[in-house]
């Protein structure tokens, strides 16, 4: 009987996590409404520490959405950023595709993704890159699924940091750049935003 009771408790805990009812702990692998979120931070070599790891970010105030402008998956984005050597300050916290979200910067360090220098886009927001945004035709669904996972990730982070839906921003809000380009070109930002609100429940 004790074994069955313990099994029942374990199943309940697992279902609670998979349903994404709450985000209390951030682990190396986390699930939110079925989305796998795993940690694979950039290497802390001298180059990355200078150009990619930003300053301490004691307070997260916004979640900023981007599109990658290519067809690659999240793991490619992480590898590319880790190996990039062009003396540019470029980095972001997450890349998300149709299968998973990869965290590549700590959540208490700012990235260089918003194009506003020392403004709040860089210094007080978490950057999410939604991958596969150049996928069309037979690969169209790769992007649609990546975007759906981007909705879940944004909702998860808003809840984690106790932020309202109004804290969800697009790259364009900080620098004027046409990004997230796919969402903006298809005039779906308000739809995306509503979906994030629904996923927060």
N, C-alpha and C positions, 0 to 999 in steps of 0.2 A: 504493500500500500504506500509506504514511504517513497519507494522508487517511482511509482506512478505520480505521486504528488509532486515530487521534484521535477519529473519530466514535464508535468503540466505547467509548473512555474517557468521553466526554461522556455517552453513554447510560447507562453504569454509574453515573456520579455522579448523574444525574437520577433514576434508579430508586432509588438509595440514599436520596436526599432524600425522594422521594415515599413510600417504604415507611416512613419515620420510624424508621429503625434507630437513629439517634443524633441528638441536638440539640447540635451543637458551636457554631454561630454563630446569633445572633438578628439577622435582617435585616428590612427594611421589608416584605417578603413572604416568608413561610416556609410550608412544607408539612409536615404530620405525619400520616402514614397517610391521605393524601388530603385532609385538612382544610386549607383555605387560611387562613392567619393573617396578617393585614395590619395595619400600623401606621397609625393616623390619630389622633394625639394631640390632646387638647383644646388649644384656643388658650391661649397664655400671656398672657392679658390680666390686668389687675389683679384683677378679680373672681375669675377661675378660680384664680389663684395664691393667693388668700386662702382660698377656700372649697373648692377641689377638689384642687389639688396639695398633698399632705401634706408631711411632713418626710422627710428622707433615711431610707431603709430599708436599712441596710448588710447585713442578713441576713434572707433569706426563710426562714421556718420552717414555714409552712402555706399551703395552697391552700383557699380558702373558696368554697363553692358557694351560689348564690342563684337564685331564679326571679324574673322581672320583674313578674309579676302583670298582664300585658297581652298583647295579640296582635301587637304590632309587631315588626319585624325588628331586627337588630343596628344597622343604620345609623340607624334612628330613635332607638334608645337613645343612641347617640353624639351625635346632633344635639340631642336633648332635654337631655342632661346639659350639653353645651357651652353651651346658651342659657339654662339654668335660672338664675333670679335671685330666690331667696327667702331669701337670707341663711342657708341651711342648709349645714352641712358634710356633703356627700354626694358620693361618687365611688367608682369601682371601676376595675379595670384592664382587664377584657375584657367584651365583650358577644358572645355566640355564638348564631347561628341555624342554619337548615337549610342555608345556603350557605357561610358563612364565620365566622371569629372576627375581631373588630376590637379591637386593643389601643388603649386611649384614655388610659392613664397610663404613664409610664416604670416599669420594673420595679424601679428602685432608689428609688422614692418611694412612701410609703404612701398608700392611699386611705382614705376614710371610709365604710365599708360594713358593718362588723360590729356596730355599736351598743354597743361596749364602751369608748368613750372612748379613753384612751391605753393600753388593754390590747393584748395580742398579736393579737387579731382584726383590729384596725385597723393596729397598728404593725409587725406581723411576718407578715402574710399577704397573698397576692394574691387579690383578689376577682374571681370569674367570675359574670356574670349570664347565665343560660340564658334565652333569649327565647322568645316565643310561648306562654307557659305558660297563657294563658287560651284558647288555641285548642281548640275541640272540634268534634264533628260532621264536616262535610266538610273542615275544616281541621286535624283531629286530627293528621294525619301531619306537618304543619309543626312541631308541637311535638316529636313523637317523633324527627324527624330532627335538630332543634335539640339535644335532649337527647343523642342519639348523638354529635353533634359536641362537646358539652360533656364527654362522657366522654374523647374524644380530646384535647381541650385540657387537661383536668386531668392526664391521663397525661403529656402533653408537658411540662407545667410541673414536675411532680414529678420527671421525669427530668432536666430542665434544671438544677434546683437540687439534684439528688442527694438528694431527700427520699424517705422510705419511705411506703408507702400509709397508714400511721397518721397522716401529716401532712395527709391530706385531711379537711376539716371542713365542716360545714354552718353557715349563719348562726345557726341555733338554738343551736349549741354555745357561741356567744359571748354572746348576749343573751337567749336564750329565745324569740325570735320564731319563729313558724311559717313558716320559710323554710329551704330551698326548698319552697314550699307545695305545688306539684304532686307532687313526689317524696314528700314526707312524707304528704300526704293519701292517696296511693295506696300508702303503706307499702312503698316501693321503695328506701329509702336503702341497705340492705345489698346489694341487687341492683346499684344504681348503683355502689357502692363496688367490688364484685367485677368489674364491667365495666371500671372504671378500672384495677384491678390487671392484668386481662388485656391491656389496651391498653398497659400499660407494657412488655410483653415484646417 
